């Protein structure tokens, strides 16, 4: 039986000592559009996570098997390339589950760039589960 769950995203605040900095912007990106740009980088995680770091890809699946919240991922855009500061395993696992949109934290000056290139139509992350368990 297929069920749908909306992921609740948690904003990751700056660490102590950075309170005077401008907070990150939150942008909602279309997963397919962002993935197309990301696959051109050397940090890209292929479908299935085989080239991921240690057991992190599988760990994301275990997390979502019993949780419906998650810390936002951080991304950047430099010299025409997107990269993750934090969250590439979360993104790749969610991509492989068919998720269509996710929020990313980006530097405030990158908000317009991300919105122009990757803006999602949907402002919700819907995770579809088979029999109450995410697929691998």
C-alpha positions, 0 to 999 in steps of 0.5 A, a space after each residue: 500500500 502506497 502512502 504519502 508523507 510531507 517532510 517537515 524541514 528544519 532550518 539549520 541556524 549558524 553556529 555560535 559566534 556567527 549571529 551577526 551574519 545575514 541568515 541563509 536564504 531558503 529556496 525551493 528547488 525542482 529536484 530534477 532541474 537541480 540534479 541535472 546541474 549537480 551531475 556535472 560535478 565531482 561530488 555527484 552521487 549516482 542513483 542508488 548511492 553506490 559512489 556515496 561516502 561510507 553508509 550515509 546514503 543507506 542511513 538516510 533511508 533508515 532515518 526516513 523509515 521512522 522520521 518525517 522531519 529533517 534538517 535542510 541541506 546547504 548548497 552553493 553556486 560557484 563559477 556556473 556549478 552547484 555543489 552541496 556544503 551539506 546534504 548531498 546524501 539526503 538529496 540523492 536518496 530523496 531524488 531516488 525516491 521520486 521526491 520532486 521538490 526540496 528546500 535548500 539553504 543558500 547564501 543570501 546573495 544566491 537566492 535569485 540565482 537559485 530561483 532563476 535556475 531551479 525554482 520548484 513549482 511545489 513548496 512541499 516535499 512529498 515522500 511516497 512510501 510503500 507499505 510504510 517503509 521507504 524503498 531502497 
